[in-house]
Structures are given as structure tokens and as C-alpha cells.
Amino acid sequence: MKAGKYVAISILSVLIVVILAGLAFDSGRGGGFSATGPEMPRLRQVLNLKPGVSVADVGAGGGDLTLALAAEVAPGGRVFSSDIDPNALDEIRGRVAAAGVHNVTVIQAGAGTTGLPVNCCDAIVLRRVYHHLSDPGATNADFLRSMRPGAVLAVIDFPPTLAWLWPWPPPGVPKNRNGHGVRADAVVGEVTASGFELVQLFDDWPGRGPLGSYCAVFRKAAVAALEDPHVAR
């Protein structure tokens, strides 16, 4: 009996550690990013980062990714750093000023809107943000409006972590989330339904230690809008 009790306690302890680790890795939306970590080389390739590119960091959090992107697209490029939390935006402004960075535009987002200008971006990235969206359809339509023809959207996120043990999603998100996180197939379905093309799904994305993460890459069609078949030529 005692041995079985100790085994049960050990298993429970491991589960608690895994959950806490997941919450630590997943907190802070755009936080926890390192410019020297394993994600940067892959982001550089996925987003086609180079001097002169305009890219948006949506759900920028503390601004770690924003500052890394600003260095990648300089000179001549611009980073739009968008977040719904005014305190996060104040923190980003302070960090940008302290670093002497001049190619970052900080933008207040709202529910269902990024606040990004029309046709502003060659690429948009959401890092552990999509599962927090309360109205994915409206936000995806806003992405489409803000992106140039042929631009890339990268959604970095994670499936629900031990959903059977932690079934509670963030407040206000769609009911199909089934825990903290979002399945890759749900992201693909919602984003493609909004008019994007799926380019590639990476199911081995780094950045969460032993926990799983993925990156779904989409593209806006090169033609901004389909021609009306009823219009005479």
C-alpha cells in the first residue's frame, strides 16, 4: 500500500511540475524570446527577414521579439509592435528608447483588431498569442487587410497542455479551445477560412523546453482581390 501511495504521489508531482513548466513557458505572450535562441534562425527563414522588410509583432508582450525583429530588418525596415495591454506598450516604448532603436512603431490593439495600418506589412508573427484571441475571424480579416500581396503570416502556438488535467482556456476565447492552448488543425482551419493559403506547418518548433510547439505559416494571395466575373472586359 505504501509503495503504491508513493508511486501515486510521484506521478502527481511530475504532472504538477510539467503544468507549472508549461505555464512558465507560455506566460507573457511575446515574452521569453531570446534573439540568440533556436527560434531566431527559423524565424529569419520563415518570415524572410532582411533589411528593408516591414514586419508586425502582434501580441508583443514585453517586446523581446520586437527588439530582435528591429535588428533583423534594419536599416530601412520597420517593426509594428502591437498589443492590447497599455502597460505592455509602455514597457516596449521604454525598452525601445533605452536601446536607441528608431524603426519600431508601437500600436494599441483592440478586441478583434490589431490596429495595424492597411497594406503595411511583408510579414506578421504571433508568438503564443493566437490561443488568446477572442474573435479569431475578425482578427484574421484584420491581418489580411494589413498585409501586402504575397505577405506571410506565422502563427507560433501550442496544443492544450494536459487538457484533461487543466481544461480551462483563457477567458473569452472560442469554446473549441479545450484548455490552455489551441490545436494546430483549428488554427489552420480558421486562418484558411479567412482567405489565407497554408504554406507549411512545422510541428517541431523550439522555445518551450520539453513541451510541444508548432508554427503554422500562411501566405496572402499575390493578387489582392479576385476580379468580379460579372464585370465586362
N, C-alpha and C positions, 0 to 999 in steps of 0.2 A: 504493500500500500504506500509506504513512504517513498519507494523508488518511483512509483507512478506519479505521485504528487510532485516530486522533484522534476520529473520529465515535463509535466504539465506547466509547472512554473517556468522552467527553462524555455519552453516553446513560447509561452506568453511574453516572456522578457524579450525574446528575439523579435517577436511581432511588434512589440512596443518600440523597440529600437529602430526597426525598419520604418514604421509610421513616422516617428519623430525625424528620422533622417530625410524621409520624403518631404515632410512639411518644411524642413530647413532648406532643402534644395529648391522647393517650389515657391517659397515665400518671396515677397518683394518683386513680383512681376519681372521687371527688367534688371533686377539686382543680381549679384552673384556672378556676373560675367567678367572674365579676365581676357584682356587683349593678347596675352601670351599663352592662353589656354588652347585646348584642342579644337574649340569651336571656330576660332578665327580663320584658320586656313580654309575650312569648309564653307564658311560664310563668304569669304572672299571669292570663292569659285561660284557658289550658288547665286549670289547677288551681282556677280560680275563687277566687283568693286575696283575702282581705278580713279585717278584724278579726273575731276570734272563731272562725276556722276552725282545725281541728286537722289537721296535715299531717305526714307522715313522710318524712324524707330517708334512704333506705336505701342503705347503702354510702357513708356520708357523707365518708369520707376525712379531709381536713384541716379540714372544716367550713365552707368558703366558702359553699356553698349553704345550709347550716343557718342561718348567721347572717343571710343575706339573707331567708330564709323567715321567720325570727323577727321581723324588722322588718315584713314584709308582713302578718302575722296579728295583730300587737299593735294595740290592747290586747284581752285576752280570749281570744286564740288560743294554741295550743301547737304546738311542733315536737318530734317524736320523732326523735332523731338516732341512727341505728343503724349499727353497723359490726362486722365480725368481728375486727378488729385492735385489741387493747387499747391499743397505742401511739397509734393514731389517736384513740381515745376519750379518752385522757389529753390529747392536744393540743386536742381540741374542748372539753373541760372547762376547760382553761386559757384558751382564747380567749373562751369564754362568760363566764367570771368576769371577765376583763380588760375586756370590753366592757360589763359591768354588765347583762347580759341575764338575765332571770328566767323566760322562758317556753320554755326548752329542757330536755327530758328526754333524757339520754344513756343509750343501751341497748346492752348487749352482745348481738350476734347470734351465731349458730352456723351450722354447715353445715345448710342446709335450713330454717332458722328465722330470722326477723327479731328475735325477742324482743319484738315489739310486743304490747301488751295487746289483748284481744278487743274488737272494736267501738269502736276508739279514734279512727279517722281518717276525715275527709272526703275526703282525698286522700293518695296515696303517689306519690313520684317516685324513680326510679332513673336516675341520670345516668352513663352509661358503666360500668354495673355488671352488667347482665344477662348479658353475654357471659362474665363470671367465675363465674356460678352453676354449681355442681357438680351440683345436683339441682333443676332448674327446676320440675318438677312439685310437689315438696314446698314449695318457696318460694312458688310461685303460690298453692297452697292456704293457706299461712300468710297471704299478703296478703288473700285472700278473708275469712279469719276475722277479720282485724284491721280490716276496713273496714266502715263503716256502709252500710246500704242506699242505693244511688244514688251512692256514693262513686266517685272517679275514680282510675285508675292510669295514670301516664305513664312510659313506658319510652323513655329517650333513649339511643340507641346508634349504632353504625356498622357497615357491612358490612366483612368482612375486607379489609384494606388490602393490595393486590397479593399475594393469596393464593398465586399461582404462584411468587412470589419469597420470600415469608415464610409458609410453610404451617403454622407451629407455633402452635396455640392455647394459651391459658393452661392450666396443669396441672389435671387433674381435671375438665374440662368435657366435655359430651357430644361424641361423635365427629363429629357432623354440623356442627361449627362451621367446619371447613376453614380455619383461620387465626385470626389475632387479630381478633376481632370476631364479629358474628352477623348474618345476613341478616334483613331486616325480616319476610319471609314466615315464617321459622322462629319468630320472636318471636310473631307473630300466631297461628300455629297452636298453639303451646304455651300461650299465655295464654288463648285462647278455649276450648281443650280443658279448662282448669281451671275454667270456668264464667263467664268474663267476656264481655261484649259489646264488640266493636270499635266505637269511636265515630268515630275518624278516624286516618289515617296521614299525617303530614307528612314529606315526603321532602326538604325544603329547610331542615332545622333548622340554625341557625347555631352557631358555637362551636368549629369545628375548622379555621378558616382556609380553605385551598383544598380541604380534604378533605371528603368527603361525610358527612352525619349525618342521622338521622331521629328522629322522635318518634312512637311508637305510643300512642294514647290509648284506654283501655278504661274500662268502667263496670261496677260491680257492680249486679246487678239490683235494682230498687227493692223487690221482695219478697224478704225474706231467704232464704226457702226455699219450695220448691214444696209445695203441700198433698198429702198422701197420698191418692190416688184411692180407696183401699180403706177409708178411714175414713168411716163413715156420718155424714150431716149431718142 
